[in-house]
Amino acid sequence: QREPDGQFKLKFDRVLCDVPCSSDGGIRKGVRRPWSAADGLALHPKQIGILLRGLELLAPEGLLVYSTCSLNPIEDEAVV
């Protein structure tokens, strides 16, 4: 498919969006690092941007997987 400027736009059948996250899911596994609820809020816009870019690259009828290691709804449900 060509863009209006004549460039080809790639589309993919499968897209994986493994986005950066606050890693709060690692707390229960004993991961020791400073954590704050503000981490998830700070990453939220970047996560949305990555998801939107993934959707731009996805072909019709394609499959997109959105992945984080977070349990924070701001980083998961609120994005998708």
All heavy atoms as a GROMACS GRO file, in nm:
protein
  612
    1GLN      N    1   0.085  -0.117   0.000
    1GLN     CA    2   0.000   0.000   0.000
    1GLN      C    3   0.090   0.123   0.000
    1GLN      O    4   0.186   0.131   0.073
    1GLN     CB    5  -0.087  -0.004   0.125
    1GLN     CG    6  -0.171   0.116   0.143
    1GLN     CD    7  -0.256   0.104   0.271
    1GLN    OE1    8  -0.255   0.006   0.340
    1GLN    NE2    9  -0.327   0.208   0.298
    2ARG      N   10   0.055   0.221  -0.082
    2ARG     CA   11   0.135   0.343  -0.092
    2ARG      C   12   0.070   0.457  -0.013
    2ARG      O   13  -0.051   0.472  -0.011
    2ARG     CB   14   0.152   0.387  -0.237
    2ARG     CG   15   0.249   0.302  -0.314
    2ARG     CD   16   0.278   0.369  -0.448
    2ARG     NE   17   0.365   0.287  -0.526
    2ARG     CZ   18   0.497   0.306  -0.534
    2ARG    NH1   19   0.553   0.405  -0.471
    2ARG    NH2   20   0.571   0.227  -0.609
    3GLU      N   21   0.156   0.536   0.048
    3GLU     CA   22   0.114   0.658   0.115
    3GLU      C   23   0.093   0.766   0.009
    3GLU      O   24   0.140   0.752  -0.104
    3GLU     CB   25   0.222   0.702   0.214
    3GLU     CG   26   0.237   0.609   0.333
    3GLU     CD   27   0.115   0.614   0.423
    3GLU    OE1   28   0.076   0.723   0.468
    3GLU    OE2   29   0.057   0.507   0.446
    4PRO      N   30   0.027   0.877   0.044
    4PRO     CA   31   0.009   0.986  -0.053
    4PRO      C   32   0.141   1.040  -0.109
    4PRO      O   33   0.146   1.087  -0.223
    4PRO     CB   34  -0.064   1.094   0.028
    4PRO     CG   35  -0.134   1.019   0.135
    4PRO     CD   36  -0.046   0.901   0.166
    5ASP      N   37   0.249   1.031  -0.032
    5ASP     CA   38   0.378   1.081  -0.080
    5ASP      C   39   0.452   0.979  -0.167
    5ASP      O   40   0.564   1.000  -0.209
    5ASP     CB   41   0.468   1.125   0.036
    5ASP     CG   42   0.504   1.010   0.129
    5ASP    OD1   43   0.465   0.895   0.103
    5ASP    OD2   44   0.573   1.037   0.229
    6GLY      N   45   0.388   0.864  -0.195
    6GLY     CA   46   0.447   0.763  -0.282
    6GLY      C   47   0.525   0.655  -0.208
    6GLY      O   48   0.564   0.555  -0.267
    7GLN      N   49   0.548   0.675  -0.080
    7GLN     CA   50   0.622   0.576  -0.001
    7GLN      C   51   0.532   0.455   0.029
    7GLN      O   52   0.410   0.469   0.042
    7GLN     CB   53   0.669   0.637   0.132
    7GLN     CG   54   0.768   0.748   0.116
    7GLN     CD   55   0.903   0.699   0.068
    7GLN    OE1   56   0.948   0.593   0.109
    7GLN    NE2   57   0.964   0.775  -0.019
    8PHE      N   58   0.593   0.337   0.039
    8PHE     CA   59   0.519   0.219   0.079
    8PHE      C   60   0.502   0.219   0.230
    8PHE      O   61   0.591   0.258   0.303
    8PHE     CB   62   0.591   0.091   0.036
    8PHE     CG   63   0.573   0.059  -0.107
    8PHE    CD1   64   0.673   0.083  -0.198
    8PHE    CD2   65   0.454   0.004  -0.152
    8PHE    CE1   66   0.657   0.055  -0.332
    8PHE    CE2   67   0.437  -0.026  -0.287
    8PHE     CZ   68   0.538  -0.001  -0.376
    9LYS      N   69   0.386   0.175   0.276
    9LYS     CA   70   0.362   0.162   0.418
    9LYS      C   71   0.354   0.013   0.450
    9LYS      O   72   0.268  -0.057   0.397
    9LYS     CB   73   0.232   0.231   0.457
    9LYS     CG   74   0.208   0.232   0.605
    9LYS     CD   75   0.093   0.322   0.642
    9LYS     CE   76   0.082   0.330   0.793
    9LYS     NZ   77  -0.025   0.420   0.833
   10LEU      N   78   0.445  -0.035   0.534
   10LEU     CA   79   0.447  -0.176   0.570
   10LEU      C   80   0.334  -0.208   0.666
   10LEU      O   81   0.301  -0.130   0.755
   10LEU     CB   82   0.579  -0.212   0.638
   10LEU     CG   83   0.703  -0.207   0.550
   10LEU    CD1   84   0.826  -0.235   0.634
   10LEU    CD2   85   0.693  -0.308   0.438
   11LYS      N   86   0.274  -0.323   0.648
   11LYS     CA   87   0.171  -0.374   0.738
   11LYS      C   88   0.211  -0.516   0.776
   11LYS      O   89   0.262  -0.592   0.694
   11LYS     CB   90   0.034  -0.376   0.670
   11LYS     CG   91  -0.021  -0.240   0.636
   11LYS     CD   92  -0.064  -0.167   0.761
   11LYS     CE   93  -0.132  -0.036   0.724
   11LYS     NZ   94  -0.186   0.032   0.840
   12PHE      N   95   0.186  -0.551   0.900
   12PHE     CA   96   0.227  -0.681   0.951
   12PHE      C   97   0.105  -0.759   1.001
   12PHE      O   98   0.012  -0.701   1.057
   12PHE     CB   99   0.327  -0.664   1.066
   12PHE     CG  100   0.454  -0.597   1.022
   12PHE    CD1  101   0.467  -0.459   1.029
   12PHE    CD2  102   0.560  -0.670   0.971
   12PHE    CE1  103   0.584  -0.396   0.989
   12PHE    CE2  104   0.676  -0.608   0.929
   12PHE     CZ  105   0.688  -0.471   0.937
   13ASP      N  106   0.109  -0.891   0.982
   13ASP     CA  107   0.001  -0.978   1.029
   13ASP      C  108   0.001  -0.991   1.180
   13ASP      O  109  -0.102  -1.013   1.242
   13ASP     CB  110   0.013  -1.118   0.968
   13ASP     CG  111  -0.008  -1.116   0.818
   13ASP    OD1  112  -0.083  -1.030   0.769
   13ASP    OD2  113   0.051  -1.202   0.750
   14ARG      N  114   0.119  -0.982   1.241
   14ARG     CA  115   0.134  -0.995   1.386
   14ARG      C  116   0.223  -0.882   1.437
   14ARG      O  117   0.326  -0.853   1.379
   14ARG     CB  118   0.201  -1.128   1.423
   14ARG     CG  119   0.135  -1.252   1.365
   14ARG     CD  120   0.006  -1.283   1.439
   14ARG     NE  121  -0.050  -1.409   1.397
   14ARG     CZ  122  -0.141  -1.424   1.302
   14ARG    NH1  123  -0.182  -1.320   1.234
   14ARG    NH2  124  -0.189  -1.542   1.273
   15VAL      N  125   0.182  -0.820   1.549
   15VAL     CA  126   0.261  -0.715   1.612
   15VAL      C  127   0.265  -0.742   1.761
   15VAL      O  128   0.161  -0.768   1.823
   15VAL     CB  129   0.200  -0.575   1.586
   15VAL    CG1  130   0.276  -0.468   1.663
   15VAL    CG2  131   0.199  -0.542   1.438
   16LEU      N  132   0.384  -0.738   1.820
   16LEU     CA  133   0.403  -0.754   1.963
   16LEU      C  134   0.445  -0.620   2.020
   16LEU      O  135   0.548  -0.565   1.980
   16LEU     CB  136   0.509  -0.860   1.994
   16LEU     CG  137   0.553  -0.869   2.140
   16LEU    CD1  138   0.437  -0.909   2.230
   16LEU    CD2  139   0.669  -0.965   2.155
   17CYS      N  140   0.368  -0.567   2.114
   17CYS     CA  141   0.402  -0.444   2.185
   17CYS      C  142   0.440  -0.482   2.328
   17CYS      O  143   0.354  -0.494   2.415
   17CYS     CB  144   0.286  -0.346   2.186
   17CYS     SG  145   0.240  -0.284   2.024
   18ASP      N  146   0.567  -0.506   2.352
   18ASP     CA  147   0.619  -0.537   2.486
   18ASP      C  148   0.670  -0.405   2.542
   18ASP      O  149   0.785  -0.370   2.523
   18ASP     CB  150   0.728  -0.642   2.477
   18ASP     CG  151   0.775  -0.689   2.614
   18ASP    OD1  152   0.705  -0.661   2.714
   18ASP    OD2  153   0.881  -0.753   2.622
   19VAL      N  154   0.582  -0.332   2.610
   19VAL     CA  155   0.610  -0.193   2.646
   19VAL      C  156   0.687  -0.181   2.776
   19VAL      O  157   0.680  -0.270   2.862
   19VAL     CB  158   0.478  -0.113   2.655
   19VAL    CG1  159   0.404  -0.115   2.522
   19VAL    CG2  160   0.390  -0.162   2.767
   20PRO      N  161   0.761  -0.070   2.793
   20PRO     CA  162   0.828  -0.047   2.922
   20PRO      C  163   0.721  -0.028   3.030
   20PRO      O  164   0.614   0.028   3.004
   20PRO     CB  165   0.907   0.082   2.898
   20PRO     CG  166   0.843   0.148   2.783
   20PRO     CD  167   0.781   0.040   2.699
   21CYS      N  168   0.751  -0.077   3.150
   21CYS     CA  169   0.653  -0.067   3.258
   21CYS      C  170   0.722  -0.041   3.391
   21CYS      O  171   0.844  -0.046   3.401
   21CYS     CB  172   0.566  -0.192   3.264
   21CYS     SG  173   0.654  -0.340   3.314
   22SER      N  174   0.641  -0.020   3.494
   22SER     CA  175   0.693   0.010   3.627
   22SER      C  176   0.746  -0.113   3.699
   22SER      O  177   0.804  -0.102   3.806
   22SER     CB  178   0.585   0.076   3.712
   22SER     OG  179   0.479  -0.015   3.734
   23SER      N  180   0.724  -0.230   3.644
   23SER     CA  181   0.772  -0.358   3.700
   23SER      C  182   0.710  -0.391   3.835
   23SER      O  183   0.770  -0.465   3.912
   23SER     CB  184   0.924  -0.358   3.711
   23SER     OG  185   0.984  -0.337   3.586
   24ASP      N  186   0.592  -0.339   3.863
   24ASP     CA  187   0.532  -0.371   3.993
   24ASP      C  188   0.494  -0.519   4.003
   24ASP      O  189   0.480  -0.572   4.112
   24ASP     CB  190   0.415  -0.280   4.024
   24ASP     CG  191   0.293  -0.302   3.936
   24ASP    OD1  192   0.304  -0.377   3.838
   24ASP    OD2  193   0.188  -0.243   3.966
   25GLY      N  194   0.484  -0.588   3.892
   25GLY     CA  195   0.458  -0.732   3.895
   25GLY      C  196   0.575  -0.810   3.952
   25GLY      O  197   0.558  -0.922   4.000
   26GLY      N  198   0.694  -0.752   3.950
   26GLY     CA  199   0.812  -0.818   4.005
   26GLY      C  200   0.820  -0.813   4.156
   26GLY      O  201   0.897  -0.886   4.217
   27ILE      N  202   0.738  -0.729   4.219
   27ILE     CA  203   0.743  -0.716   4.365
   27ILE      C  204   0.712  -0.850   4.432
   27ILE      O  205   0.780  -0.891   4.524
   27ILE     CB  206   0.645  -0.607   4.413
   27ILE    CG1  207   0.695  -0.470   4.367
   27ILE    CG2  208   0.628  -0.610   4.564
   27ILE    CD1  209   0.597  -0.357   4.391
   28ARG      N  210   0.612  -0.920   4.382
   28ARG     CA  211   0.576  -1.049   4.443
   28ARG      C  212   0.681  -1.156   4.417
   28ARG      O  213   0.683  -1.258   4.484
   28ARG     CB  214   0.438  -1.094   4.396
   28ARG     CG  215   0.432  -1.130   4.251
   28ARG     CD  216   0.287  -1.167   4.213
   28ARG     NE  217   0.278  -1.193   4.073
   28ARG     CZ  218   0.297  -1.313   4.017
   28ARG    NH1  219   0.322  -1.417   4.092
   28ARG    NH2  220   0.287  -1.328   3.887
   29LYS      N  221   0.768  -1.134   4.321
   29LYS     CA  222   0.875  -1.230   4.292
   29LYS      C  223   1.002  -1.197   4.369
   29LYS      O  224   1.104  -1.260   4.349
   29LYS     CB  225   0.905  -1.231   4.142
   29LYS     CG  226   0.792  -1.284   4.058
   29LYS     CD  227   0.832  -1.285   3.913
   29LYS     CE  228   0.720  -1.338   3.827
   29LYS     NZ  229   0.757  -1.339   3.685
   30GLY      N  230   0.998  -1.094   4.450
   30GLY     CA  231   1.114  -1.058   4.530
   30GLY      C  232   1.212  -0.967   4.459
   30GLY      O  233   1.325  -0.952   4.504
   31VAL      N  234   1.171  -0.907   4.349
   31VAL     CA  235   1.258  -0.813   4.280
   31VAL      C  236   1.271  -0.690   4.369
   31VAL      O  237   1.173  -0.631   4.411
   31VAL     CB  238   1.200  -0.773   4.142
   31VAL    CG1  239   1.282  -0.664   4.078
   31VAL    CG2  240   1.191  -0.895   4.052
   32ARG      N  241   1.394  -0.654   4.398
   32ARG     CA  242   1.419  -0.540   4.487
   32ARG      C  243   1.463  -0.420   4.407
   32ARG      O  244   1.573  -0.414   4.357
   32ARG     CB  245   1.527  -0.575   4.589
   32ARG     CG  246   1.498  -0.698   4.669
   32ARG     CD  247   1.401  -0.666   4.780
   32ARG     NE  248   1.383  -0.783   4.865
   32ARG     CZ  249   1.267  -0.834   4.894
   32ARG    NH1  250   1.158  -0.782   4.845
   32ARG    NH2  251   1.256  -0.938   4.971
   33ARG      N  252   1.372  -0.326   4.391
   33ARG     CA  253   1.407  -0.199   4.328
   33ARG      C  254   1.307  -0.096   4.379
   33ARG      O  255   1.194  -0.131   4.411
   33ARG     CB  256   1.406  -0.207   4.176
   33ARG     CG  257   1.272  -0.207   4.109
   33ARG     CD  258   1.283  -0.211   3.957
   33ARG     NE  259   1.284  -0.080   3.898
   33ARG     CZ  260   1.177  -0.013   3.859
   33ARG    NH1  261   1.057  -0.063   3.876
   33ARG    NH2  262   1.188   0.105   3.803
   34PRO      N  263   1.350   0.027   4.388
   34PRO     CA  264   1.255   0.130   4.434
   34PRO      C  265   1.135   0.135   4.339
   34PRO      O  266   1.150   0.128   4.218
   34PRO     CB  267   1.335   0.259   4.424
   34PRO     CG  268   1.478   0.218   4.421
   34PRO     CD  269   1.482   0.081   4.361
   35TRP      N  270   1.016   0.144   4.396
   35TRP     CA  271   0.895   0.147   4.316
   35TRP      C  272   0.803   0.256   4.370
   35TRP      O  273   0.796   0.281   4.490
   35TRP     CB  274   0.823   0.013   4.320
   35TRP     CG  275   0.698   0.012   4.240
   35TRP    CD1  276   0.686  -0.012   4.106
   35TRP    CD2  277   0.565   0.041   4.285
   35TRP    NE1  278   0.556  -0.002   4.066
   35TRP    CE2  279   0.479   0.032   4.175
   35TRP    CE3  280   0.512   0.074   4.408
   35TRP    CZ2  281   0.342   0.053   4.184
   35TRP    CZ3  282   0.375   0.096   4.418
   35TRP    CH2  283   0.292   0.085   4.306
   36SER      N  284   0.731   0.320   4.280
   36SER     CA  285   0.637   0.423   4.318
   36SER      C  286   0.516   0.413   4.226
   36SER      O  287   0.529   0.380   4.108
   36SER     CB  288   0.703   0.561   4.302
   36SER     OG  289   0.606   0.663   4.301
   37ALA      N  290   0.398   0.446   4.280
   37ALA     CA  291   0.277   0.445   4.197
   37ALA      C  292   0.289   0.546   4.084
   37ALA      O  293   0.229   0.529   3.978
   37ALA     CB  294   0.155   0.475   4.283
   38ALA      N  295   0.369   0.649   4.104
   38ALA     CA  296   0.389   0.751   4.000
   38ALA      C  297   0.461   0.694   3.879
   38ALA      O  298   0.449   0.749   3.768
   38ALA     CB  299   0.466   0.869   4.056
   39ASP      N  300   0.534   0.584   3.896
   39ASP     CA  301   0.605   0.522   3.783
   39ASP      C  302   0.507   0.484   3.672
   39ASP      O  303   0.532   0.508   3.554
   39ASP     CB  304   0.682   0.397   3.827
   39ASP     CG  305   0.798   0.427   3.919
   39ASP    OD1  306   0.839   0.545   3.926
   39ASP    OD2  307   0.847   0.334   3.984
   40GLY      N  308   0.396   0.422   3.710
   40GLY     CA  309   0.296   0.381   3.611
   40GLY      C  310   0.233   0.500   3.541
   40GLY      O  311   0.211   0.497   3.420
   41LEU      N  312   0.206   0.605   3.617
   41LEU     CA  313   0.147   0.725   3.557
   41LEU      C  314   0.243   0.791   3.460
   41LEU      O  315   0.204   0.840   3.354
   41LEU     CB  316   0.107   0.824   3.666
   41LEU     CG  317  -0.013   0.782   3.751
   41LEU    CD1  318  -0.030   0.879   3.867
   41LEU    CD2  319  -0.138   0.775   3.668
   42ALA      N  320   0.371   0.791   3.494
   42ALA     CA  321   0.471   0.853   3.407
   42ALA      C  322   0.487   0.776   3.276
   42ALA      O  323   0.514   0.836   3.172
   42ALA     CB  324   0.605   0.863   3.480
   43LEU      N  325   0.470   0.644   3.280
   43LEU     CA  326   0.489   0.561   3.160
   43LEU      C  327   0.364   0.552   3.073
   43LEU      O  328   0.373   0.514   2.956
   43LEU     CB  329   0.532   0.420   3.202
   43LEU     CG  330   0.674   0.411   3.256
   43LEU    CD1  331   0.695   0.275   3.323
   43LEU    CD2  332   0.775   0.433   3.146
   44HIS      N  333   0.251   0.587   3.128
   44HIS     CA  334   0.123   0.572   3.057
   44HIS      C  335   0.123   0.635   2.917
   44HIS      O  336   0.086   0.568   2.820
   44HIS     CB  337   0.010   0.627   3.144
   44HIS     CG  338  -0.126   0.608   3.088
   44HIS    ND1  339  -0.191   0.487   3.091
   44HIS    CD2  340  -0.210   0.695   3.027
   44HIS    CE1  341  -0.310   0.500   3.034
   44HIS    NE2  342  -0.324   0.625   2.996
   45PRO      N  343   0.166   0.761   2.900
   45PRO     CA  344   0.165   0.819   2.764
   45PRO      C  345   0.256   0.745   2.666
   45PRO      O  346   0.221   0.727   2.549
   45PRO     CB  347   0.214   0.963   2.786
   45PRO     CG  348   0.192   0.991   2.930
   45PRO     CD  349   0.205   0.860   3.000
   46LYS      N  350   0.372   0.701   2.713
   46LYS     CA  351   0.463   0.627   2.625
   46LYS      C  352   0.401   0.493   2.584
   46LYS      O  353   0.410   0.451   2.469
   46LYS     CB  354   0.596   0.603   2.695
   46LYS     CG  355   0.695   0.526   2.609
   46LYS     CD  356   0.829   0.515   2.676
   46LYS     CE  357   0.900   0.644   2.649
   46LYS     NZ  358   1.042   0.640   2.646
   47GLN      N  359   0.335   0.426   2.678
   47GLN     CA  360   0.270   0.299   2.649
   47GLN      C  361   0.159   0.317   2.545
   47GLN      O  362   0.146   0.236   2.453
   47GLN     CB  363   0.216   0.237   2.778
   47GLN     CG  364   0.324   0.197   2.875
   47GLN     CD  365   0.272   0.171   3.013
   47GLN    OE1  366   0.170   0.225   3.055
   47GLN    NE2  367   0.344   0.089   3.088
   48ILE      N  368   0.081   0.421   2.559
   48ILE     CA  369  -0.025   0.449   2.462
   48ILE      C  370   0.036   0.476   2.324
   48ILE      O  371  -0.013   0.426   2.223
   48ILE     CB  372  -0.112   0.567   2.507
   48ILE    CG1  373  -0.197   0.524   2.627
   48ILE    CG2  374  -0.202   0.616   2.394
   48ILE    CD1  375  -0.278   0.636   2.689
   49GLY      N  376   0.145   0.552   2.321
   49GLY     CA  377   0.211   0.582   2.194
   49GLY      C  378   0.261   0.456   2.124
   49GLY      O  379   0.246   0.441   2.002
   50ILE      N  380   0.319   0.365   2.201
   50ILE     CA  381   0.369   0.239   2.142
   50ILE      C  382   0.252   0.156   2.091
   50ILE      O  383   0.259   0.098   1.982
   50ILE     CB  384   0.454   0.162   2.246
   50ILE    CG1  385   0.583   0.239   2.274
   50ILE    CG2  386   0.484   0.020   2.196
   50ILE    CD1  387   0.664   0.184   2.390
   51LEU      N  388   0.144   0.150   2.168
   51LEU     CA  389   0.027   0.074   2.123
   51LEU      C  390  -0.032   0.133   1.995
   51LEU      O  391  -0.063   0.060   1.900
   51LEU     CB  392  -0.079   0.070   2.233
   51LEU     CG  393  -0.209   0.000   2.197
   51LEU    CD1  394  -0.186  -0.147   2.163
   51LEU    CD2  395  -0.310   0.014   2.310
   52LEU      N  396  -0.044   0.265   1.990
   52LEU     CA  397  -0.098   0.329   1.869
   52LEU      C  398  -0.009   0.303   1.747
   52LEU      O  399  -0.059   0.278   1.637
   52LEU     CB  400  -0.117   0.479   1.892
   52LEU     CG  401  -0.227   0.516   1.990
   52LEU    CD1  402  -0.227   0.667   2.015
   52LEU    CD2  403  -0.363   0.470   1.941
   53ARG      N  404   0.122   0.306   1.767
   53ARG     CA  405   0.214   0.277   1.656
   53ARG      C  406   0.198   0.131   1.612
   53ARG      O  407   0.198   0.101   1.492
   53ARG     CB  408   0.358   0.306   1.697
   53ARG     CG  409   0.458   0.278   1.589
   53ARG     CD  410   0.438   0.367   1.467
   53ARG     NE  411   0.543   0.341   1.370
   53ARG     CZ  412   0.524   0.343   1.240
   53ARG    NH1  413   0.408   0.377   1.190
   53ARG    NH2  414   0.623   0.316   1.158
   54GLY      N  415   0.183   0.041   1.708
   54GLY     CA  416   0.161  -0.099   1.673
   54GLY      C  417   0.034  -0.118   1.592
   54GLY      O  418   0.031  -0.194   1.496
   55LEU      N  419  -0.071  -0.045   1.628
   55LEU     CA  420  -0.196  -0.053   1.553
   55LEU      C  421  -0.181   0.003   1.412
   55LEU      O  422  -0.242  -0.048   1.318
   55LEU     CB  423  -0.308   0.020   1.628
   55LEU     CG  424  -0.354  -0.048   1.757
   55LEU    CD1  425  -0.446   0.044   1.836
   55LEU    CD2  426  -0.421  -0.180   1.728
   56GLU      N  427  -0.099   0.107   1.396
   56GLU     CA  428  -0.074   0.162   1.262
   56GLU      C  429  -0.006   0.059   1.172
   56GLU      O  430  -0.029   0.055   1.052
   56GLU     CB  431   0.018   0.284   1.271
   56GLU     CG  432  -0.046   0.408   1.324
   56GLU     CD  433   0.054   0.522   1.338
   56GLU    OE1  434   0.171   0.508   1.295
   56GLU    OE2  435   0.016   0.626   1.394
   57LEU      N  436   0.080  -0.023   1.231
   57LEU     CA  437   0.156  -0.122   1.155
   57LEU      C  438   0.080  -0.253   1.133
   57LEU      O  439   0.126  -0.340   1.058
   57LEU     CB  440   0.289  -0.152   1.226
   57LEU     CG  441   0.385  -0.035   1.235
   57LEU    CD1  442   0.503  -0.071   1.325
   57LEU    CD2  443   0.433   0.006   1.098
   58LEU      N  444  -0.033  -0.268   1.199
   58LEU     CA  445  -0.108  -0.393   1.193
   58LEU      C  446  -0.194  -0.400   1.067
   58LEU      O  447  -0.268  -0.306   1.035
   58LEU     CB  448  -0.197  -0.404   1.317
   58LEU     CG  449  -0.264  -0.537   1.343
   58LEU    CD1  450  -0.161  -0.646   1.368
   58LEU    CD2  451  -0.357  -0.524   1.463
   59ALA      N  452  -0.185  -0.510   0.997
   59ALA     CA  453  -0.267  -0.534   0.878
   59ALA      C  454  -0.411  -0.564   0.921
   59ALA      O  455  -0.435  -0.610   1.033
   59ALA     CB  456  -0.210  -0.651   0.798
   60PRO      N  457  -0.507  -0.541   0.832
   60PRO     CA  458  -0.645  -0.580   0.862
   60PRO      C  459  -0.652  -0.729   0.898
   60PRO      O  460  -0.582  -0.810   0.837
   60PRO     CB  461  -0.720  -0.551   0.732
   60PRO     CG  462  -0.638  -0.446   0.665
   60PRO     CD  463  -0.495  -0.476   0.702
   61GLU      N  464  -0.731  -0.762   0.996
   61GLU     CA  465  -0.746  -0.900   1.044
   61GLU      C  466  -0.620  -0.950   1.116
   61GLU      O  467  -0.608  -1.069   1.146
   61GLU     CB  468  -0.781  -0.997   0.929
   61GLU     CG  469  -0.898  -0.954   0.844
   61GLU     CD  470  -1.032  -0.988   0.905
   61GLU    OE1  471  -1.043  -1.086   0.978
   61GLU    OE2  472  -1.128  -0.912   0.877
   62GLY      N  473  -0.524  -0.862   1.144
   62GLY     CA  474  -0.400  -0.901   1.211
   62GLY      C  475  -0.420  -0.917   1.360
   62GLY      O  476  -0.526  -0.890   1.416
   63LEU      N  477  -0.315  -0.962   1.429
   63LEU     CA  478  -0.318  -0.987   1.572
   63LEU      C  479  -0.213  -0.900   1.639
   63LEU      O  480  -0.096  -0.904   1.600
   63LEU     CB  481  -0.290  -1.135   1.602
   63LEU     CG  482  -0.280  -1.174   1.748
   63LEU    CD1  483  -0.416  -1.163   1.815
   63LEU    CD2  484  -0.224  -1.314   1.761
   64LEU      N  485  -0.255  -0.823   1.740
   64LEU     CA  486  -0.163  -0.743   1.819
   64LEU      C  487  -0.166  -0.794   1.962
   64LEU      O  488  -0.272  -0.818   2.019
   64LEU     CB  489  -0.204  -0.595   1.816
   64LEU     CG  490  -0.110  -0.501   1.892
   64LEU    CD1  491  -0.086  -0.374   1.812
   64LEU    CD2  492  -0.161  -0.470   2.030
   65VAL      N  493  -0.047  -0.812   2.020
   65VAL     CA  494  -0.035  -0.853   2.160
   65VAL      C  495   0.029  -0.738   2.236
   65VAL      O  496   0.134  -0.687   2.196
   65VAL     CB  497   0.051  -0.981   2.175
   65VAL    CG1  498   0.073  -1.014   2.321
   65VAL    CG2  499  -0.014  -1.097   2.103
   66TYR      N  500  -0.035  -0.694   2.346
   66TYR     CA  501   0.015  -0.588   2.432
   66TYR      C  502   0.063  -0.653   2.561
   66TYR      O  503  -0.013  -0.725   2.626
   66TYR     CB  504  -0.096  -0.487   2.460
   66TYR     CG  505  -0.056  -0.378   2.556
   66TYR    CD1  506   0.010  -0.265   2.510
   66TYR    CD2  507  -0.083  -0.387   2.692
   66TYR    CE1  508   0.047  -0.164   2.597
   66TYR    CE2  509  -0.046  -0.287   2.779
   66TYR     CZ  510   0.019  -0.176   2.732
   66TYR     OH  511   0.056  -0.077   2.818
   67SER      N  512   0.189  -0.631   2.597
   67SER     CA  513   0.248  -0.702   2.710
   67SER      C  514   0.321  -0.607   2.804
   67SER      O  515   0.396  -0.520   2.759
   67SER     CB  516   0.346  -0.806   2.654
   67SER     OG  517   0.421  -0.863   2.758
   68THR      N  518   0.299  -0.626   2.935
   68THR     CA  519   0.377  -0.559   3.038
   68THR      C  520   0.408  -0.662   3.147
   68THR      O  521   0.350  -0.770   3.149
   68THR     CB  522   0.301  -0.443   3.108
   68THR    OG1  523   0.199  -0.497   3.190
   68THR    CG2  524   0.243  -0.346   3.008
   69CYS      N  525   0.497  -0.626   3.239
   69CYS     CA  526   0.520  -0.710   3.357
   69CYS      C  527   0.456  -0.644   3.478
   69CYS      O  528   0.494  -0.668   3.591
   69CYS     CB  529   0.669  -0.734   3.378
   69CYS     SG  530   0.763  -0.582   3.398
   70SER      N  531   0.359  -0.558   3.452
   70SER     CA  532   0.293  -0.481   3.557
   70SER      C  533   0.154  -0.536   3.586
   70SER      O  534   0.089  -0.593   3.500
   70SER     CB  535   0.281  -0.335   3.511
   70SER     OG  536   0.207  -0.262   3.604
   71LEU      N  537   0.110  -0.516   3.710
   71LEU     CA  538  -0.027  -0.550   3.748
   71LEU      C  539  -0.112  -0.424   3.762
   71LEU      O  540  -0.229  -0.432   3.797
   71LEU     CB  541  -0.026  -0.626   3.882
   71LEU     CG  542   0.057  -0.754   3.883
   71LEU    CD1  543   0.065  -0.811   4.023
   71LEU    CD2  544  -0.001  -0.856   3.787
   72ASN      N  545  -0.055  -0.309   3.735
   72ASN     CA  546  -0.119  -0.180   3.752
   72ASN      C  547  -0.220  -0.157   3.639
   72ASN      O  548  -0.183  -0.154   3.522
   72ASN     CB  549  -0.013  -0.071   3.751
   72ASN     CG  550  -0.066   0.066   3.780
   72ASN    OD1  551  -0.185   0.090   3.772
   72ASN    ND2  552   0.024   0.157   3.812
   73PRO      N  553  -0.349  -0.137   3.671
   73PRO     CA  554  -0.449  -0.114   3.566
   73PRO      C  555  -0.421   0.010   3.479
   73PRO      O  556  -0.463   0.014   3.365
   73PRO     CB  557  -0.580  -0.096   3.643
   73PRO     CG  558  -0.556  -0.153   3.779
   73PRO     CD  559  -0.410  -0.142   3.805
   74ILE      N  560  -0.350   0.108   3.533
   74ILE     CA  561  -0.315   0.225   3.455
   74ILE      C  562  -0.222   0.186   3.339
   74ILE      O  563  -0.224   0.247   3.232
   74ILE     CB  564  -0.245   0.332   3.543
   74ILE    CG1  565  -0.341   0.386   3.649
   74ILE    CG2  566  -0.188   0.447   3.460
   74ILE    CD1  567  -0.460   0.461   3.592
   75GLU      N  568  -0.143   0.083   3.359
   75GLU     CA  569  -0.049   0.039   3.255
   75GLU      C  570  -0.107  -0.071   3.167
   75GLU      O  571  -0.048  -0.103   3.064
   75GLU     CB  572   0.080  -0.013   3.322
   75GLU     CG  573   0.152   0.094   3.401
   75GLU     CD  574   0.278   0.042   3.462
   75GLU    OE1  575   0.373   0.016   3.386
   75GLU    OE2  576   0.282   0.027   3.585
   76ASP      N  577  -0.217  -0.129   3.207
   76ASP     CA  578  -0.275  -0.240   3.131
   76ASP      C  579  -0.412  -0.204   3.077
   76ASP      O  580  -0.424  -0.156   2.965
   76ASP     CB  581  -0.282  -0.365   3.221
   76ASP     CG  582  -0.145  -0.415   3.263
   76ASP    OD1  583  -0.049  -0.400   3.184
   76ASP    OD2  584  -0.132  -0.467   3.375
   77GLU      N  585  -0.517  -0.221   3.155
   77GLU     CA  586  -0.654  -0.198   3.106
   77GLU      C  587  -0.676  -0.055   3.056
   77GLU      O  588  -0.747  -0.035   2.958
   77GLU     CB  589  -0.757  -0.230   3.216
   77GLU     CG  590  -0.766  -0.375   3.252
   77GLU     CD  591  -0.673  -0.419   3.364
   77GLU    OE1  592  -0.579  -0.346   3.398
   77GLU    OE2  593  -0.695  -0.529   3.417
   78ALA      N  594  -0.617   0.043   3.123
   78ALA     CA  595  -0.639   0.183   3.082
   78ALA      C  596  -0.573   0.214   2.948
   78ALA      O  597  -0.611   0.310   2.882
   78ALA     CB  598  -0.586   0.278   3.189
   79VAL      N  599  -0.476   0.133   2.908
   79VAL     CA  600  -0.410   0.156   2.779
   79VAL      C  601  -0.488   0.088   2.668
   79VAL      O  602  -0.514   0.148   2.565
   79VAL     CB  603  -0.264   0.103   2.781
   79VAL    CG1  604  -0.200   0.117   2.645
   79VAL    CG2  605  -0.182   0.178   2.886
   80VAL      N  606  -0.526  -0.037   2.689
   80VAL     CA  607  -0.596  -0.109   2.583
   80VAL      C  608  -0.744  -0.080   2.590
   80VAL      O  609  -0.814  -0.088   2.494
   80VAL     CB  610  -0.570  -0.261   2.587
   80VAL    CG1  611  -0.424  -0.289   2.560
   80VAL    CG2  612  -0.612  -0.323   2.718
   0.00000   0.00000   0.00000
